[in-house]
Amino acid sequence: MQEYDIVIIGQGPAGLSAAIYTARAGMKTLVLGCDPKVAGEYDIDNYFGFPEAISGKELIGRGAAQAGRFGAVLRCDQALAVHFGDDGAYIVKTASGEYRGRALVLATGVSRKKPGISNIDEYEGKGVSYCVSCDGFFFKGARVMVAGEGVFAANQALELKEYTPDVAICTLGKKPDIGPEYLRRLELAGIEIIEKKIESLRGEGRLEAARFDDGAIREVRGLFIALGDASSLDFAYSLGVITRGVFIETDTEQKTNVPGVFAAGDCTGRYLQISVAVGEGAVAARSAIAYVREARQGAP
């Protein structure tokens, strides 16, 4: 397992800004993630210092090059899960491996994805969950299903196998976007992939079944939502970080309630602008640097 002082999840403006500061301060820094949504061909004409418009792609490219110049390691690798490691460190599991960091900066933006299930709100906390690490324990031996089409969903389904043998994935009508390695692991684990849409949920007081768009009914006690890629909110749930709605709660130093975990950018729910994300990334970096230095001093 490769070890770093600081692991940053997200290669958008907040994550790259944080990486520039941490790497420049001599911290061994890893930045995970691929091109963010902002890295498109559209023009940005309200960013300080650019009287002429600059494309999102070029702006992110410049930020990545700058972070790399200071020694940050940038990997286009999808973070799937974050867990507590030994002696206060954090283990980040990705599609290709695992990394250990003394401090963690969450900067993947904000996810507002919800499946188009008509009455899902009625069952949130009553069988519908967004966090296997948080709630998987409560479904020991129960029939459960993961809603999602990608590697994130596959990883969540495999994690659920630690609690119950009866796990399936529902892609909500989409084609699975899961590589051969994960497909093989799902097959070996006996996890069925269902390519149907879930129309509605059923149950008296708690989830008891899902109704598909073809009229079929599947008894299920737990439904775990894992759409697209894992977001900062997903990692926050796993670590016990306080959230407000879809946003992560931080103080003025970008600290969360969990020591060594910081957040910056759109995931904090402030003014959703690139300039704000860049500023928050710098503040999160300063806090993470101080945390790592203090941890080093306290190490035996």
N, C-alpha and C positions, 0 to 999 in steps of 0.2 A: 504494500500500500504506500503510495507516494504521500509525503507529508509537506505541508505548507504552513506558514505563519497565519495567512489569511486566505480564505476561500470566498470568492465573490460569485454569486449566482446571478447572471444577467449581463449581457454585453451591450446594453443600451447606454444612453448618456449617463445615468447614475452609476452603473457598474464600472464603466470605463473611467469616469472621473475619479471614483474611489481607487481604482487600480493605479492610476497615475500617481496619486499621492502616497499610497502604501508602498508601491515599488520604489518610488523615489526616496522614501524613508528607509530603504534597505530591508523591507519586509519581503520574505519569499511569498509571492502572490500568484494565485491561480484564479483565472476568470473563466467560468463555464457558461456555455450558451452559444447560440448561433445568431445570425443576423436578426435583429429585432425588427418589429413592424416599422419603426421610424426610418430604417435603412432602405427606403424606397427611392424611386426616381422623381418624386414630387419635390417642389421647391420649398425651402424654408427661408422666409424673408424678414423674420422678426428676431433673429438671434444676434446678440450683441457682437459687434466687431466685423460684421459682414454687410457692408452697405449694398452689395449685390447679393441676390439670392444664392443660396447654396443647396444642393440636393441633400436629402437625408442620407443617402448612400455615401456621399463624399464626406459629410460631417462625421458619420460614424467611422468611416475608414480612417480619417485623420486621427480621431480619438484612439482607435485601436493601435495605429502605428505609434502614437505617442506613448501609450501604455507599454507597448512592446519595447520601445527604445529604452525605457527605464528598467526593463527586466521582467515585467509581468509576463506570465505564461498564459496565452489565450488559447482555449480549446473549444472547438465547435463540438460540444458533447452535451447531451441532454441530461440534466439532473433529474433523477427520478424520486429520490427520497433522502431525507436527512435524519440522522439519529445521534443520540448522545454517545460519545466515546468514553474512553478512560480518562481520568484526571482532568475533566472539564473540556476536553477537545470535542470536535464534531466530525462525524463520518458522513461524507456525501457520496451517495451511490449514484452512478451514472449508467448510461446504456453500455459503456465499455469498461467500467472499472469502479474503484473506490478511492477516495482521497480523504486525507485527514487534515483538519485545520484547527488551529488554536482559536481563531475567531472566524465569524461568519457574517457576511454582508448579503442581505436579501435585496435584490434589485431587478426582479423579473417583470416589473410592471404590474398592472392589475388585471385580474381575470374576472369577467362578469358572465362567464359561460354557465348556462343552466340548460339541462335537457328540456326539449319541448314536450314534457309530460304534463297533461292538463291539470292534475291536482297534486303535484309533487310537494307543494308547500304544506299540505295537510299532514304529510308524513315525515317531514324533516325532524329529526330527533326521535322519531317513532318508527324507526326501521330504515330511514334514508339517512345516509352519512356521507361526509366528504373527506373522511380521514380513517384509513385502515389502522394506522398506528394507534389512533385514539380509541376507536370503537370495535376493532376486530375481536377483542377479547370477549365482548358481550354476545357474540354470535357463535360461540363454541358449539360445534356439531349441527349448526343450523344450515338450511339451504340459503345460499346468498348469490348475488349477482353483481357484477361490476358493469357500469354503463360507460362506454368509451371505446374508441377505435384504434388507439395508438399504443406505443410502448409503455406509456404511463399507466394505462389501464391494464396491460399485461403484467407489469410489475406489481400492481396492487392486487391483482387476482392471485399471483404466485405467493404474495405475502399472506393473503387470506387462507391459503392452504395450511398455514401453521395453526389455524384455529378450527377449521372445518374441512372435511373432505369434499363437500358438495358445493363447488364453485363454478360459475359460468360467467362468460363475458357477453354482453349485449352491445353491439356496435351502433344501435339506434338507427339502423337502416343504411349505415355507411359501409363501404368496403374496408376491411381491416387494413390498417397502415402499420403493420408489425413485421419486422424483419425475420428472416429465416431462423436465426438463432432463438429468438423469443417464441416463434411459432413451434419450434421443436420442443422447447421447454414446457410450453402450454400443453402440447400433445402428451409428453411424458408424464405431466402432472394430472392428466385426465380432465383438463379444463375445456369445456365446450365453448365454441364461439357461435353466437346466435346473431345473424344479420337481419334482424327485424327491428321495427320501431316499437317503443313502448307507448301505447296510447294513454293509459291511465293506470293508477294503482288502486288496490282494494284492501279492505281490512277494517275491523271494528276497533278503533282506538289505536291499533298498531298495524304495520304492514303485514299482509298475509299473502298477497298475490299481485302479479303484474299482468295486465291485459295488453296483448300485442295488437298491431293494426290489422292483422288478418283474423282477429277474433279469438285467437288461441289464448288460453290462460296458463300461467306458470306460477305455481305456489313458490313463494320466496319470502323469507323473513327479514332479509337485509338487502338493501340496494346501495352500493357505494359508487358515487359519482366521480369519474376520472376522465373528463373530456380533454382532448388535445394534449398539451404538455402540462407538466406540473408547474404551478405558479408559486409565488412567494406566500400566498395565502395557504396553500397546501402544506408548505414547509412549516409555516407558523403554527398550524393546527398540530402537526406532529411534535413540535417542540414545546407546546404550551405557551406560545407567545400570545399576548392579549391582542385581540382584534376588535374593530368596530365595523360591523357589516363586512364588506369585502376588503377593507383596508387594515393595515397593520398599525398598531398604536406605538408611537415613539415619543421620546421627549425632545427637547431642543437640541440635544447632542446626537440625535438619531439612534439612541439606545432603546432597545425593547426591554421588557420586564425580565428577560432571560439573560444572565451574564454572558457576554461574549457574542451575542447576536444583535446585529444592527440592521437597519432597513433604510432605504433611500429611494427616491423617485416616485413614480405614480402609485406604487403599492402602499404609500403612506397616506394617500388621499388628500394631499394639499393641492395647490394650483397646478394642474396637469400641463406643465410647460417644460420644454427642454432645459431652459435656463434654470428653472427651479430644481429639476432633477440633477443637473450638473453641480449646483451648489450643495444639495443634500448629500450627494456622493462624496464631496470633499469633506463635509462635516462628519459623515459616517466613517470615512477613512481616518480622520484625526482621532476619533473615539476608539476605533479598532486598533490603531497603532499604540495608543496609550494602554489599552487593555492587554495587548500582547507583551509590551515592555514590562508592565506590572507583573504579569504572570511569570515572565522569565526571572524576575527578581525574587519571586516567591518560590521558585522551583528548587528542590533539594540539590 
